[in-house]
Amino acid sequence: MKKILHTLLHLVIMPCSHVPEQIERNLGGELSLLRRTRLNLHLRLCKWCASYASKVERIDSLLLRKKFGTDFEDSEIEAFKEDIKKESQMKRIKNIIIPVACFLTLQGQVEAAAQTKEITSMKEIYLAGGCFWGTEHFLKQISGVKATEVGYANGKTTNPDYKAVCTGRTGFAETVKVEYDPEAIGLNDLLDLFYKTIDPTSVNRQGNDRGSQYRTGIYFSDPADEPVIHRSLERLSWRHTAPIAVECGPLENFHRAEEYHQDYLDRNPGGYCHIPKELFTMAREANRKRKE
């Protein structure tokens, strides 16, 4: 019984600070309900524990009086014990287990809603910046970027592989799919960092890599991003005299690249990269400084 009470107390009076920050921020109404439910359960549990403790003390009192010669029959004590046992079982079922089950259901629903809201709030953009090994590694360093995946975008064949793409006849560009949290980093800031890794005036060439698969581009899946990208490219053009060669358009198709290309520079730290290593450090610090 002590173990059960300890477990229930720990569950019900657990501080609300244990609720994830995402729930705190996005689900204020539901969280308020969660707190009220937890408080209600806490009060019920304390009341039940007090009632149970008083009955245990009464048994002890009866036994003490029996020891000193007070005329109580053993049958009276056993009958009283049985009454306590039955009553406590009913109270445990009615006042503790059922409310706790309801509370856990509510907590699960709130946390699931928060997780769903967090997932749906993520955005994606597809960036082509030459060899995707270095571009992916750079983008992964940025605070607010949640996931990356390298692949081949906006080509004209089905099921392309690296060998076919390298011929330059498939129309695909080596591209990084970027999933990011727009509350942590906006698309404008993300693009400004991306521009630091490319020569935006170069056609089909970045670093030592040449071919149409190494062209630069920004491909969007959300039409609302198009005007943001155009304004960003316009601002970029003010810093260059030569025409900007970065493509901008909707994502037509994207095929995940072979597994050995994924996270390539994480698995091969000394591998080829057209991006200077100091830019990786800059990417790690850039958005953090903005938030500070």
N, C-alpha and C positions, 0 to 999 in steps of 0.2 A: 504493500500500500504506500509506504514512504517513497518508493521509487516512482510509482505512478504519479503521486502528488508533485514530486520534484520535477518530473518531465513536463507535466501540464503547466506548472507554474512558470517554467523556463519558456515554454511555447507562448503562453498568453501574455506574460508581462515583458516579453522581449522588446527592447527599446525600438521606437519607430525609426531611429537613426539607421537601423539595419535595413530599412526599405531602400532599394537602389535609388540613386540620384535621378535616374531617368524617370522613375515613377513620381518622385517628388516634384520634378519640374513639369511633366506633361500631364499628370493625372491628379491634379489638385483635388477635385471633387471626390473621385473614387478613393483617394488616399485619406481624405477626411472621414469618409465612411469606414474605411479600414481601421482608422484610429478609434472611432467610436465603438466599433464592434469589439476591438481588442480590450478597450476599457470596460465595456459591459461584461465581457467574459471574465476579466480580472476580478471585478466586483462579485460576480457570481461564485467564482472559485474561492475567493477569500471567505465569503459567507458560508459556503458549504464546508470549508476546512474548519472554520470556527465551530460550526454545529457538530461536526464529527469529533473535534477535540473535546468539546464539552461532554459528549456522551462517553468518551474514553475516560475522562476524569470522574464521571459518575460511577463507572465500573470500579475504578480504583478506590473510590470512596466506599463503595459497598463492600469491596474485599477487605479494606482496612477495618471497617466496622465489624465485619465478620471475624477478623483476627482478634479483635479485642472483646469478643463475646456478645456483640449485638446480635439479636435473634433474627437472622436472615437465613432462609433455606437456600441450599445450593441450587435448587430448581428455579428459585426466583431469579438468581443471578444468571443462570443459563438461559432462561426465557428472555431476560432483558438483553443479553448478548445477541440472541437470535433476532430480536426485534431491531436492534441496531444494525445488524448485518443486512437484513432485508431492506430496511429504510435507506441505508447508505448505498446499497446496490441500485435501488430505484433512483435516488438522487444523482448518482454518478452517471447513470444512463440519460436521465432527463435533463439535468442541469449542466453537465460537463461534456460528455462525449458528443452528444448531438450538436450543441453550440460550437464546440471545437471543430467538428467536421464541417459545419457551415462556414466557420471562420477560414479554415484551410481552403475551402472551395472559393470563397470570395478572394482570398489572397492570391490563389492561383489564377483566377480570372483577371485580377488587376495586373499581376506581373506578366501574364500572357498578352494583355492589351498593350502594356508598355513595350514589350519586346516587338510586337507587331508594328506599333507606331514607330519604333526606332528603325526597324527594317525598311518600312515604307518611306521614311524620311531620307534615306540614302539616295544619292544621285550618281549618275555615271556619265563619263565623257570618254571619247576614244582619241588618243593622241599618237600621231605618227611623227617620229623625230629622228629618222635614220635607223641604225641598228637598234633593235628593240631590247637587247641585253642591257645597254647602258641607260636607255630611257626609262625602262621599268625600274632599275635600281635607284635612279635619281628620284622618281616619283614616290617610291616606297618610303623615302626618308621624310617626306613632308607630313607634318602634323595635320591630321584631318583626313588623310588618305587611308581608307580602311582596307582596301584590297586591290590587287593588280593582277592582270593576266595578259600574257603576250599572245599575239595571233596575227592573222592576215585579214585586212579589211578592204572592202569596196573593190573586189576583183570580179572577173567575168567567168571563172571556171568553178566547178564544184569539187569539194574535198581537196583543196590544194595542200601540198606538202612543201617543205623548205626547198627541196631540190627544184621543184617546178617553179616556185616563186622566184628563185634566183636566176631563172632564165630571162626574166623581165617580160615574158609573154603572157602572163596571167592577169596582169592589171592590178594585182594586190600590192598593198603597202604594208610593211612591217609596222604593227600598231600595238599600242598598249591600252587595254581596257582599264579604266580607273574608276573605282567606286569610292566616293568621298562623302563626308558629312558636311552639308552646306552651312550648318551652324558653326562648324569649326574652321572652315575655309571656304570662301566664296569662289565662284568660277573665275572671276577676274584675277584674283590673287593666284589661283592655281595656274592660269595661263601665263601670267607674268613670270612665274618661276620656270615654267616649261620653255619660254622663249630664251632663257639664259643658256639652254643646252643646245640650241640650234643656230645655224645661219639662216635666217628667214628669207634671204634673197637668193639662196642657192637652189638650183633646179636639179632634182634627182641626184643630189650628192650631199652627204654630211660626213665631215672628216675624210677618212680614206675610203669610205664606202660609196660606190657609184652604182647607179641603176634606178629604174623607176620604182623599185620596191623600197628605195631609201628616200623617197620624196617625203616632204613634210605635210601634215594635214591635221585638221581638227574636225572630227566627225561626231555629230550629236544624235541622240535618240529621242530627246525631248525638244520639240519645235520651239518651246519657250526660250531655249538656250541660243537660238540662232542670232537674234539681235544683239545679245550680250557678246557673242563671239565676234560679230562684225565690228562692233564698237571697239573691242579689244584690238583687233587687227588694224583698225584705223589709227588708233593711238600708236601702235607699233610702227606703222608706216611713217609717222612723223620723225622717227629716229633714224630713218634710212633714206638715202637718195635713190637707190635702186628699187625696182618694184618688189613687193612682197610676193613670195612664191608659195606661201602656205595655203594649202587647199582648205576650203570651208564648205561643208555640206552635210546632208543627213547620212547617217550610217545605212548603207545598203545591205551589207552582209559582213559577218565577222566569223572567222573560223579559228578556233583555239589551235595554237602551234603545238608541235611535238613536246612531250613532257620534258625532254632534256633542255629545252629553251626556257622553261619556267624557272624563275628565280635563279637565273644562270650565274650571276655574279655573287650571289650568296653561297652557291655551291662551288664556285670556281673564283675565289677572290683575286687571283692573278690573271684572270681571263681578259680577252681583248675588250676594250671599251674606248669609244671615240670621245667620251665626255671626261674632262679633267677631274681628277679625284677630289680636288678642293671644292668642286661644286656640290659634291655629296654632303660635305660638312655644312656648306652654306644652306642647303635644302633642309637639313635637320634643324637649323637654328632660325631660319627665316620666318616661318609662320609663328613660332613660339614668341619671337620678339614682337611681332605684330600684336599678339594677344596681350602681352605685357604692357 
